[in-house]
Amino acid sequence: SDTMEEGTVATWLKKVGESVEEGDILAEIETDKATMEFESFQSGTLLHIGLNEGETAKVDSLLAIIGPEGTDVSNVAKNFKVSDSSSEAKETTSSAQKEEKKEAPKKEAPKTETKKEVKKTVDTSSSNGRIHASPLAKKMAEEKGINLSQLKGSGENGRIVKRDIENYTPAQAGTQIGKFVPTGQEDFDEVPNSNMRKAIAKNLAKSKFTAPHYYLNVEFDMENAMAFRVQYNSMPDTKISFNDMIVKACALALKQHPQVNSQWFDDRMQLNNHVHIGVAVAVPDGLLVPVVKFANEQSLPQIGSAVREFAGKARNKKLSLDEMEGSTFTISNLGMFGIESFTSIINQPNSAILSVGAIVAKPVVKNEQVVPGHTMKLTLACDHRTVDGATGAQFLQTLKGYIENPVTMLV
């Protein structure tokens, strides 16, 4: 990958001393985008492993040595000490974190201290069970129903005086009787950033702070789309989702609005005649965007089959680089999680990304009458360097025509 700076050995499929043929899979390497199978370019015996499973190193570090069986390669391996630095640093950091967590002082509950404070309060206002209070304070306390043993006197030698009765609030009694004592302690867990997570952070931060984003919000009537899907799925061996319909509709609309299907470069703007739509897929480490290529030429079932296959590969980290490159437009759908509307960060070098919300049952106005209906909110994030507001709005109008009248996608 042209963006890869370091990799992590996920699994070794060969052991030291085993024979290796050209084309054999040596190991699985976790890159910034996916876990890839690494093929051997040579035949021979695996003589040395430079990185153990779980260790990370920069590109061009020593991964393994292959050669004739019985060859001593210890001197060769010594020349690649640089590759060990990242793993050593990782071990040192991990060890330091464990020690820091182990030695972190626990917040002890001040039980003894609290008891002393209560005892001191009683001692200052009583002697042998006798409460020191002025006659006026005693009379006022009796009239107000205040228990003098709950007060701390502010007079001489802790004597309770008039102002103590006047300033007394019931909350003081609760405070003096017993303070809140936490039983837990402050702690946390640290999770090292994976290569994928670091790549996502780098690329999205670059997009957010270099591309001038703006957002267009729309709400589509989904009654016809829902009926269309039910009818379409009634055919044998056919199953399409609303997301498949949105991918197809976007692909057709992008053919009519190449400006939205464009890419920005410092010296030029590239208007793409082909439509490759990236579909965001959530995975444990972050987000992958497999690409449905020439989506405008594919049928709804073909799009559905491709998206399901890509989603499965993405969750198992088996997507190839070719399956994640070349998108001209991106769709992110959180409707299945009940999210009604949201905004997304543009997946550069694309000029726009469409955020798709959930279909919601709600009252709608049709023919000046309030009737039950279903709507869906969408948000188009655009790069203002390539897509002006009017251009983005016209694209959404075309998209609205396909979504609200899905039969037109089959014409």
N, C-alpha and C positions, 0 to 999 in steps of 0.2 A: 504494500500500500504506500502511496506517495506521502501519506500523512503519518505513517508509522515511525515512531522514534525509538520505541523499546518494545520488547515482547516478553511473555511469561510462558514457561514450559508447563503446560497443563498435564500432559501424560506422556511418558516414554513407552513406546510400543516395542522397542528393542533393548536388550541388555548388553552390557560389556561382555565381549567374548562371542556373541552371536554373529553368524554370517549375515551379510546384507547384500541384496541384489539391487542393481540400478532400478529405480522406480518403487522400491519398497517404502512403506510409510515408517519413518523413523520415530516421529513424535507428533503430538498435537500442540500447536503454538497459539496462545491467546494473544491476538493483536488488538489494535485500538478499535476494531470493528467486529471481529468475530473470532471464533476458534477455528484455526485452519490446520489441515493435515500437511505435514512437511515431508516431502519425498526425498529420498537419497538420490544424489546425482552420480554416485559412484558405486562400484561393487567391491566387496572385501569383508573385513571383520571390524565390528565396532570395538575400537581399542580404548576409547576414552570418552567420557561424558563431561562436558564443561559446565552444564547447568543442571541442577537437580529439579525434580518436579516442584512447582510452586515458586521457583526463583525467577527473578526478572533481570534482564540485562539490555543494554543499548544495542541498536542495530550494528552488525559487524563484530559482535563479541563471539567468542568461541562457543559453539554449540556442541560439537562432537568431532572426533578424529576417526577416520576410517582408513584402513590400510591392510597390508599382508598380515596374516595371523602370526602372533608372537613378536611383532615389532615393538621395540621400546620407544614410546613416544613421550616419556616423562619430561625430557628436555624441551620438546616442542610445546607441551602444555604450559611450561613455565613462562614462555614468551607471551602468554595471553592472560597475564594477571589482571589486566584492566577489566576483563569480563567478570571477575569475581568481586569487584568493588561494590557494585550495586547490591549483590546478595549479602556481602558482609555488612554493608550499611543497613540493609534491611534487618539482618539479624541483630545488629547493635541497637537499632531503633526499637525493635520488638522487645529486646531484653530490657532496655531502659524503661520502656512503657510498662512492662510487667513489674519492674522494681518500684517505679513511681507509684503504680496502683497499689502495690503491696505495702509500701511505706507511707502511703497517704494517711494522715492522722484522721482518726474517726472523731466525729463530734459527740463527745460524751454528754449524757444527760446530766444536768446540774442538780441531781437529786439532793445531795448533801448540802449544797449551797442554799437550796431553797428552804430546807429545814432550818438551817441556821438563821435565815432571814426571818422566818415566821417566829422562831424562838426569841429572836432579838426584839421583835415587835411586841411580843407579850411581856418581855422583861422590862421594857421601857415604860409600859403603862400599868404594870401590876407588880405587886410584891406579896408573895405568899397568897396569891389568888385575889388580892385586893387591887381594884382598879383605881389609878390616880386620875381624878377628874375634878374640875371645879364644880361647885354646887349648881351654878347656872347651866353648865354643860350637861350635868346629870338630869336636870329638870327638862331641858330642851330635848335630850335623847329620849326621855320617857314619853314626852308628848308626841314625838315623831316615830316612836316605836323602833329606835335604833339600838342595836346591841353594842354597847361600848367596847366589848372585847374584840370587835372587828375593826376598831379604829386604832390608828397610830397617832399618839399625841404629839403636837408641835410645840407644847409649852415646855417650861423648865423641867428637866429630868424626864421628858416624855409625857408630861401631864396633859390630859385632854382638856381643851379649853373651848370657848364658845365658837371660835372660827373653825375648829375641826368639825363641829356639828353642822355648821352652816355650809361648809364645803363638801360635806359627805354625799356621795352618790352610791347607789346599790352596787354599781360596777366595781367599786373599791373593795367590797367584801369578797367578790369573786376573785379579784386579783390577789388579795392577801391570803385567801384560803388555799389557793393552789394555782400555780402558773402552768401554762401548756409546756409539756416536755416532749419533744419529738423522739420517736423511737428509731427512726431511720437515719441514714447518713447520705451525704452527697457523694455520688459516684457516677461513672459513665463508662461506656465501652467505645473503643476506637476501632474503626474498620478501615483498612488501607484502601485508597482509591484504586480501582481496577484501571487497566489501560483504556477500556471502553468509557468509563466514567470520566477520565481525564480528557479523552478526545471530545466527548460531548460538551464538557465544560468549556474547552478551548474554542470549539467551532461555533457554539451558540453564543458565547460571549462576543466573539468576533462579529457574528451576524448582527447581534442586537446593537452593538456600539458603532458599526460601520454603515449598516443599511438603515436609512431613515424610514422606520416602520410607520404606517398608519393603518387604520382598521375601518372596514365597512361591514355593518351589521344588517342582516336581513332575516325575515321570518317567512317560511314557505308553508302553504296549505298542503298537507300530506294525505288528504282523503283519497285522491285518485291514485297516488303512489301505493298506498296500502292495498287498495282494491286490485291494482295491477299486479302486485307481488303475489297476492293470494291466487289469482288466476294463472300467473306464470308458473308458480310452484305446483299447480294442480297437474301439470304434465308429468308423465312418468320419468323417473330418474333426473328430476330437475329441482334444484334448490338454489335460489339466489337470495342475497341479503339486501337490506337497504343500502349498506355501504357499497355493494357491487353496483347498484343503480347510480349512486353518487359518482363513483369512479368513471363509469361509462358516460354519464351526463357531463362531467367536467371535461373528459377527453373530447367530446363532440363540441363543447363550447369553446375550448381552447383552440380548436382548428379555425374557428371564426374570429378569434381574438388573439392573434400571434403575439401581440405586445405583452399579454399576461403570461405567455409561454416563453418568455425571453430570459436572457441572462446578462448581467452587467459585468463588464471588464473595464479596466482603467482607460483603455484607448478605443473601446468600441462597445456596441450593444449587439448581442446575437439573438436574432429572432428565429426560433426553432420551428421548422416545418413538420417535424415529427413530434409525437406526444408520448412522453415516457412519464408515467405518474408514480411518484413514490408514496407508499402507504405506511404510515408510522405504526410500528408494532412495539408494545411495551414488553420488556424482558427484565429479569431480576436486576441486571447491572445497569439498566438505563433504557435506551431507546434505539431501535434499529429501523432503517427505512428501506425495505426491499422495493424494487422498481418493476412495475407492470409496463413492459415496453410495447409501443404501438397500441396503446389501450383503445384508441379510437377505432382500430380495425378489428378488435376482438368482440365476440358476442358476450352477453351477460353471463352465461354459464362458464365460458372460458375465463373471464375475469374472476368469477367466484372461485373457480378451481385454482387459479394462479395465486390468488390472495391467501387461500387456506394453506396451500403448500408452502408459501413463503413464511406464513405465520408459524407453522410447525418447525420449519428449519431455523427460524430466528430464535425461538425459545430453546432449541437444542444447540444453538451456536454453530449451525452447519451451513449458514448462508455463504456463498462464494462472493468474492469481491465483485465479480461481474454482475451478480444479482443485486448489488447495492449501489451501483454507479450509474450515472447518466440521466438522473431524473431531471425533468424540466418543470415540474409542478408537484406539490406535495399535499396530501390530505391527512388530517389528524382527526380521528373520531373517538370521542369520549361519551357518546350517547348511551352506550351499553352500561355505563357506570351511573347513569341518572344525571349527568351534568347537562344542564340546559343550554349554557353558552359559556364560551371561554375564548381566549386569544392565544395564538401560537407564535413562536419565533421562526422566521423564515429560514428554510433549509438551503443555505447558499450552495451553488450560485444561482438558485431559482429566484424568481422575482416575486413569488407569492406563495402563500400556504392557506388552505381552507380548513377552518376548525368547525367540526360538525357536532351539534348537540343532540339531545334526546328528543324523541317524538313525544309531545305532551298533549293530553286530552284537556280541552279548555273551551269555554264559550267563544264563538266567533260570529262576526256579522256577515251575513250573506243576504243580498237583496233587501237590505235595510231591516233584516230580522236577526235577532240573536239566536243562534242554533248551536248544538254541540258540534265540536270539530276537533281536529288534530293538526298541530303545527310543529314545525322544526326550525330552530334558530341556527343560523350559520354566520361565521365571521371570516371575512377575507382579509388577511394581513398582506399588505403590498409594500414593495420597495419603491419609494417615490422617485428614485432615480430613473426607473424604467416604466413604471405604471402610474399614470396620473389618476386622480380621483374619478373623472368621467369615464376613463377607460375601464377601471375596476368596476364601476357601477354598470356599465354596458355588459360586461362579462357576466355579472350576477343576474341581469335581466334575461340574458340568453339561457343561463343555467336554470333560472326559475321556470322558463318555458318547458325545458326537458323534465324537470322534477315534478312539476304540477300536471304535466301531460305526458307521462312516460311512454305512451304508445308512439310518440314522435321519435323516440330513440331507435325504433325498429324500422322506420321508413327509410 
